[in-house]
Amino acid sequence: GLIAVLDPDVVLRADYGPAPARAPREVHGAAAVADQALTFSRLSGTDLRSRPALVNGAVGVVSFREGRPFSVLAFTVTDGRIVAVDILADPGRLSGLDLADLD
C-alpha cells in the first residue's frame, strides 16, 4: 500500500487556508502521513474527481469537486520513495489558479 512508497522520514505539509485549527499543517513519518491521507480521503467524500498533473515540475494530483478545484498535491520523490507531500487546499488560493483544462 501507501506505506511501501513513502520514505520513513516523509514530510507532509498542508495549506488548508482558514480550516479549523485541528487540521495538522505538517506531519512527519510514513505511518503518520499514511494516516493523514486516509483521514483526508474520508473527509473529502466520494464526489472528488482527481487528475494526475505536473505541479511546479513535480508529480502531482489535482482534485475537483462539483467542477471547482478542491486540492492540489505535489510529491517529491527520491530514490523511488515519496519524501515530501505538499497539499494546497485553501479555497482562496485555489480560486486564483488556472486549472480549467484539468477538470
C-alpha positions in Angstrom: 0.0 0.0 0.0 0.9 3.6 0.6 3.5 2.9 3.3 5.6 0.9 0.7 6.2 4.1 -1.4 6.7 6.5 1.5 10.1 7.3 2.8 10.3 6.5 6.6 11.0 10.2 7.2 8.4 11.6 4.7 7.0 15.1 5.5 3.5 16.2 4.6 2.9 20.0 4.5 -0.6 21.3 4.0 -2.2 24.7 3.4 -5.9 24.4 4.2 -6.4 28.1 4.5 -8.8 29.1 7.2 -9.6 25.5 8.1 -10.2 24.5 11.7 -7.1 24.7 14.0 -7.3 20.9 14.5 -6.2 20.3 10.9 -2.5 19.5 11.1 -0.3 21.7 8.9 2.8 19.4 9.0 3.0 15.7 9.6 6.2 13.6 9.8 6.9 9.9 9.3 5.4 7.3 7.0 2.8 6.0 9.4 1.5 9.4 10.3 1.4 10.6 6.7 -0.5 7.5 5.6 -2.9 8.0 8.5 -3.4 11.7 7.4 -4.0 10.6 3.8 -6.7 8.2 5.0 -8.3 10.8 7.1 -8.3 13.3 4.2 -9.8 10.7 1.9 -12.6 10.0 4.3 -13.4 13.7 4.9 -13.2 14.6 1.2 -16.1 12.2 0.4 -16.6 10.2 -2.8 -17.6 13.0 -5.2 -14.0 14.1 -5.9 -12.6 13.8 -9.4 -8.8 13.6 -9.5 -6.3 14.0 -12.3 -2.6 13.5 -12.5 -0.7 16.7 -13.2 2.7 18.3 -13.1 2.8 20.7 -10.2 5.7 23.0 -10.3 7.6 20.4 -12.3 6.8 17.6 -9.8 4.5 14.6 -10.0 1.1 15.7 -8.6 -2.6 15.3 -8.4 -5.4 17.9 -8.8 -8.8 17.1 -7.4 -12.1 18.8 -8.2 -15.5 18.8 -6.5 -18.5 20.0 -8.5 -16.2 21.4 -11.2 -14.2 23.5 -8.8 -10.6 22.9 -7.6 -10.6 21.1 -4.2 -6.9 20.4 -3.7 -3.5 20.3 -5.4 -0.9 17.7 -4.2 2.7 17.7 -5.2 5.0 14.8 -4.5 8.8 14.9 -4.1 10.3 11.5 -5.0 13.9 10.5 -4.2 15.3 7.0 -4.9 11.8 5.7 -5.7 10.2 6.9 -2.5 8.0 9.8 -1.6 10.0 12.1 0.7 7.6 15.0 0.7 3.9 15.8 0.0 2.7 19.4 -0.3 -1.0 20.0 -0.3 -2.8 23.2 -1.3 -6.4 23.0 -0.2 -7.0 26.7 0.6 -10.1 27.7 -1.4 -9.0 31.3 -1.7 -5.6 30.4 -3.1 -7.1 27.6 -5.4 -9.5 30.1 -6.9 -6.6 32.1 -8.3 -5.1 29.1 -10.2 -6.0 28.3 -13.8 -6.9 24.7 -13.6 -9.8 24.6 -16.0 -8.0 22.5 -18.6 -7.6 19.7 -16.0 -11.2 19.2 -15.0 
